[in-house]
């Protein structure tokens, strides 16, 4: 991530999971976020927030219902 920005999501799953784990740390576990709030956080990492948002949910770092997203996976700093 040059200058903290994602230039491409890795194709290889192990590398992609490491990257997504770093992004997921930007979200507090147990907090529900609107899509606009998620996009506001993700735009700090990449202009393509839709790809990041879908990748986070597809890989189990975040869950969603009709109106909110929440972090459900990834490492947690203690």
N, C-alpha and C positions, 0 to 999 in steps of 0.2 A: 504494500500500500504506500506508494510514493506520496509524501506529504499528507499521510492519513487518508488519502482518497483511494477508492477501489477502481482500478482501471479495467479489470475483467474478473468475473467469478470463475475460479478454477474449475476445469472440467473433471479432474480427478477428485473423487469423493473425499478421501482423507484430507486433502488440502482445502477443499471447499468447506468441510466441517470446522477446520481450525479457523478459517476466515469468518464463518458465520457465528462461531462461538464468541469471537472478539466483538462482532457487531451486536450480538444478543446482550452482551454486558452493558450496553447503553440503556437497557430497559430494566426497571426494578421488578423483581419477582413479586407477584401478588397485586400489581397495579394494572388496572384496565385502561387501555388507551384507545381513543378513536382512531380511525384510519388517518385523519389529518394529523394527529399527534405522532403516529408512527412515521408518516411520511416526513414530518419535520425533523425527526431524529435521524432517519435514514439519509436525508439529503446531505447531512454532514459527511457521509461516507461515499456517496455516489449520486450522480444525476439520475440514474435509472433506479428509482425507488421501488418500482413495481417488481422488478426482478429480485431485488433483495427481500422485499416483503413476502413474495411467493416462496422464495428459497427458504426463508426462516420458518414459514409454516410447513412447507413440504418436508423439511428435514427435522421437524419436531422441536424447534427452538421456541416457537410461538404457536398459540392456538387462537382461533377466532370464532366468534358467533356472528350474528347478522350486523352488529353495530360496534363491536369492540375486539381488540386484540390483547393478549396478555402473554407474558413470558412463562414458559412451562419447562424449559430445558436449558442446558448449557451450564457452565461452571459458575460458581458464586464465590466472590471474595468474602472471607470471614474476617 
